[in-house]
Every structure is written in structure tokens, then in C-alpha cells.
Amino acid sequence: MSRTSNRADGDVIRDFLSVADLLEEPQLAQLYAYLAREDEATVQDVMDDLDLAQGTAYNYVNRLVDAGVVAVSDDEQPRRYATREIDLTVTTAAGNREYTITPALIDAVGRRETDADIDTYIDRHGVAGLATALTYAVARERGEVTHRLMADDLDISPLAAEMILQALRPVVHEHYDIEAAGASLDELDMDGGDAADDA
């Protein structure tokens, strides 16, 4: 659901409102993230894997279909559902920050119900703040920034920065290709005597 300038304003607004539901309701975000991970699933899969009652599972799936972010991928019974790609860029009200709503951000919002650090961060900094933290989390896992740099840049405490970076780590590793920075412990010569013996 990538948005470009040739889209009609009404379409963009409708799509934004659909995505806004995902960002406001962690249960819907969690379901979207689950379907994105699975590629496609039945309502029974949703019930089993997310431990949802039948009525709740059907309600959530139908809401996501009606919002246009999930589609029926197989009309045969049982129906299978798959996510539609979301890539929507939003500018904050102040106009000084821009962030992109991606499956990774939706996944992070979906974890709000089970991760107190993410929940607290959203309460204090909003979804836009979480999107910014996710950008820093990706850079941190790539070895490009530290929690102190994030804290300084965003004017938050180093402890708050470290907590949200740790909370977002599983999201980063699930949605991004992260190459290990530097040498692993296996590659390091931990016994200096062996190197001297080889010389």
C-alpha cells in the first residue's frame, strides 16, 4: 500500500485512516504483524496461534479486510488471508519530523500489550516517537549509534533510550537484515599464546 503523489486525496486519506486503526489498536496491529510473518493464514490459524476466541478472530480479520490492509488470498474454504504491503509516510503536525508506517512499526505497536517498555514509550512519545526509536534501534543493531547518542539526539534519559532499544531489538531482527558488526567471539584469538607459538 505504498502511497505516491498520483493518488487521489480521498484514497490517501482513507488509507491513512485504515492504517491509523492499526496504530491505535494493538490487537489489530498484532494480528497484522502475525499475518505478515505467516504470509497467509486461516481464521483457525489466528485463533490457535494468537489464542483468540472465534468471534474475536473473525471480527479482527474482517476489520482488517474492510480497512484494506488484509485481503482474501484464497476463496476456497477455509479462506486464507494475507496482508497488503503498507508503506505510508506521515509528517508530524509540527512539520519537523517525517516517519514511515511500515510492517515493522505496526509489529512494534502490536507488542504494546505484552511489552511494558514499548507501552510506556508510546504513552510518553506517541507512535511518531516509537517510529523514531525504531530507526535508532536499526542503526544500533548495525553498530552505527549508541543509546547515549539516541538519548542526546532525542533529549531523553540514557536509561529510557536503552530500555526502548532493547524492547525493539526483536522487531528489528525480525524485519531487517542485520549484519554482525565487528568480529564475533569465535573469530577473536582469545589465547595470545597460540599466536606466539605460530610465529
TORROKE-38578 format. One record per residue (C-alpha): residue in one letter; x, y, z. Coordinates in Angstrom, 3 decimals. Layout:
<sites>
['A' [X Y Z]]
...
</sites>
This chain:
<sites>
['M' [0.000 0.000 0.000]]
['S' [2.741 2.386 -0.997]]
['R' [1.493 5.927 -1.480]]
['T' [2.669 8.216 -4.234]]
['S' [1.701 11.714 -5.326]]
['N' [-0.513 10.483 -8.173]]
['R' [-3.056 9.044 -5.720]]
['A' [-6.329 10.880 -5.249]]
['D' [-6.515 12.753 -1.947]]
['G' [-9.570 10.746 -0.861]]
['D' [-7.716 7.457 -1.395]]
['V' [-4.735 8.626 0.625]]
['I' [-6.940 9.843 3.464]]
['R' [-8.978 6.617 3.509]]
['D' [-5.773 4.555 3.533]]
['F' [-4.288 6.701 6.286]]
['L' [-7.387 6.251 8.426]]
['S' [-7.230 2.489 7.857]]
['V' [-3.610 2.381 8.959]]
['A' [-4.398 4.675 11.883]]
['D' [-6.710 1.957 13.236]]
['L' [-3.739 -0.412 13.306]]
['L' [-1.672 2.100 15.231]]
['E' [-4.459 2.840 17.727]]
['E' [-5.443 -0.761 18.473]]
['P' [-2.557 -3.039 19.457]]
['Q' [-4.687 -6.165 18.905]]
['L' [-5.219 -5.257 15.244]]
['A' [-1.531 -4.386 14.873]]
['Q' [-0.596 -7.730 16.434]]
['L' [-2.881 -9.577 14.003]]
['Y' [-1.491 -7.665 11.014]]
['A' [2.082 -8.464 12.122]]
['Y' [1.156 -12.137 12.581]]
['L' [-0.332 -12.367 9.075]]
['A' [2.703 -10.576 7.633]]
['R' [5.021 -13.129 9.300]]
['E' [2.957 -16.123 8.187]]
['D' [2.456 -14.846 4.596]]
['E' [-1.116 -16.143 4.820]]
['A' [-3.304 -17.873 7.383]]
['T' [-6.843 -19.031 8.080]]
['V' [-9.033 -17.692 10.869]]
['Q' [-8.472 -21.021 12.651]]
['D' [-4.697 -20.384 12.493]]
['V' [-5.305 -16.950 14.005]]
['M' [-7.427 -18.446 16.779]]
['D' [-4.836 -21.118 17.584]]
['D' [-1.661 -19.051 17.307]]
['L' [-2.924 -15.818 18.902]]
['D' [-5.213 -17.537 21.403]]
['L' [-8.300 -15.610 20.288]]
['A' [-11.930 -16.623 20.594]]
['Q' [-13.658 -17.445 17.307]]
['G' [-15.881 -14.341 17.324]]
['T' [-12.953 -12.063 18.161]]
['A' [-10.739 -13.593 15.454]]
['Y' [-13.430 -13.182 12.776]]
['N' [-14.159 -9.635 13.948]]
['Y' [-10.483 -8.595 13.779]]
['V' [-9.848 -10.266 10.416]]
['N' [-12.971 -8.686 8.920]]
['R' [-11.994 -5.256 10.257]]
['L' [-8.567 -5.557 8.612]]
['V' [-10.162 -6.711 5.340]]
['D' [-12.627 -3.802 5.459]]
['A' [-9.731 -1.424 6.139]]
['G' [-7.976 -2.711 3.018]]
['V' [-4.782 -3.821 4.768]]
['V' [-5.619 -7.552 4.573]]
['A' [-7.058 -9.405 1.595]]
['V' [-8.524 -12.854 0.985]]
['S' [-5.747 -14.792 -0.735]]
['D' [-7.758 -17.987 -1.321]]
['D' [-11.562 -18.067 -1.666]]
['E' [-11.766 -21.831 -1.106]]
['Q' [-12.830 -22.924 2.365]]
['P' [-11.244 -22.356 4.722]]
['R' [-10.378 -18.909 3.388]]
['R' [-6.811 -17.770 3.705]]
['Y' [-5.867 -14.164 4.426]]
['A' [-2.721 -12.221 3.620]]
['T' [-1.507 -8.710 4.339]]
['R' [-1.200 -5.969 1.804]]
['E' [2.043 -4.028 1.917]]
['I' [1.933 -0.797 3.873]]
['D' [4.453 1.958 3.226]]
['L' [2.902 5.270 4.162]]
['T' [4.941 8.353 5.044]]
['V' [3.500 10.803 7.550]]
['T' [4.722 14.247 8.599]]
['T' [4.131 15.278 12.211]]
['A' [1.862 18.222 12.999]]
['A' [4.859 20.434 13.746]]
['G' [6.203 19.506 10.323]]
['N' [9.670 18.842 11.704]]
['R' [9.585 15.047 11.624]]
['E' [8.601 12.559 8.986]]
['Y' [8.159 8.866 9.602]]
['T' [7.131 5.885 7.549]]
['I' [4.487 3.435 8.678]]
['T' [5.872 0.012 7.842]]
['P' [5.096 -3.558 8.932]]
['A' [7.959 -3.268 11.436]]
['L' [6.364 -0.230 13.100]]
['I' [2.970 -1.939 13.152]]
['D' [4.613 -5.006 14.707]]
['A' [6.207 -2.809 17.386]]
['V' [2.821 -1.225 18.176]]
['G' [1.285 -4.708 18.349]]
['R' [3.781 -5.662 21.046]]
['R' [2.497 -2.827 23.227]]
['E' [0.099 -5.186 25.017]]
['T' [2.854 -7.598 26.040]]
['D' [5.842 -5.273 26.481]]
['A' [5.581 -2.636 29.213]]
['D' [8.607 -0.708 27.886]]
['I' [7.017 -0.232 24.462]]
['D' [3.687 0.672 26.078]]
['T' [5.323 3.290 28.310]]
['Y' [7.346 4.735 25.423]]
['I' [4.226 5.143 23.269]]
['D' [2.383 6.776 26.175]]
['R' [5.189 9.317 26.575]]
['H' [6.290 9.880 22.981]]
['G' [3.442 8.670 20.764]]
['V' [3.646 6.458 17.701]]
['A' [5.812 9.059 15.937]]
['G' [8.298 8.776 18.800]]
['L' [8.224 4.993 18.532]]
['A' [8.899 5.245 14.788]]
['T' [11.936 7.406 15.539]]
['A' [13.112 4.963 18.210]]
['L' [12.746 2.114 15.713]]
['T' [15.048 3.973 13.315]]
['Y' [17.626 4.281 16.095]]
['A' [17.153 0.611 17.025]]
['V' [18.003 -0.459 13.470]]
['A' [21.074 1.808 13.471]]
['R' [22.111 0.493 16.903]]
['E' [21.908 -3.130 15.762]]
['R' [24.061 -2.211 12.771]]
['G' [26.635 -0.677 15.114]]
['E' [26.059 2.874 13.881]]
['V' [24.772 4.546 17.071]]
['T' [24.717 4.033 20.814]]
['H' [21.932 4.509 23.320]]
['R' [23.716 7.633 24.598]]
['L' [23.715 9.215 21.144]]
['M' [20.000 8.460 20.816]]
['A' [19.368 9.938 24.275]]
['D' [21.253 13.125 23.368]]
['D' [19.536 13.461 19.976]]
['L' [16.036 12.959 21.384]]
['D' [16.564 14.671 24.736]]
['I' [15.588 11.595 26.765]]
['S' [17.476 9.801 29.520]]
['P' [20.104 7.210 28.553]]
['L' [18.133 4.647 30.582]]
['A' [14.925 5.329 28.610]]
['A' [16.885 5.058 25.360]]
['E' [18.462 1.750 26.381]]
['M' [15.128 0.316 27.515]]
['I' [13.310 1.067 24.263]]
['L' [16.260 -0.082 22.153]]
['Q' [16.249 -3.411 23.994]]
['A' [12.466 -3.713 23.654]]
['L' [12.657 -3.060 19.892]]
['R' [15.560 -5.456 19.288]]
['P' [13.329 -8.470 18.438]]
['V' [11.313 -6.332 15.996]]
['V' [14.497 -5.150 14.285]]
['H' [15.860 -8.671 13.884]]
['E' [12.551 -9.924 12.542]]
['H' [12.080 -7.216 9.909]]
['Y' [15.564 -6.080 8.892]]
['D' [18.691 -7.751 7.612]]
['I' [21.267 -7.004 10.257]]
['E' [24.860 -7.964 9.640]]
['A' [27.002 -8.528 12.667]]
['A' [29.284 -5.569 13.299]]
['G' [32.893 -6.404 14.077]]
['A' [34.381 -9.799 14.838]]
['S' [32.457 -12.441 16.709]]
['L' [33.889 -14.065 19.823]]
['D' [34.679 -17.170 17.751]]
['E' [36.813 -15.092 15.388]]
['L' [38.835 -13.469 18.170]]
['D' [42.076 -15.113 19.301]]
['M' [41.357 -15.363 23.000]]
['D' [44.626 -17.194 23.748]]
['G' [47.547 -14.931 22.864]]
['G' [49.983 -17.848 23.344]]
['D' [48.810 -19.630 20.190]]
['A' [49.712 -16.657 18.005]]
['A' [53.165 -16.512 19.535]]
['D' [53.662 -20.241 19.020]]
['D' [52.782 -19.913 15.326]]
['A' [55.354 -17.132 14.764]]
</sites>
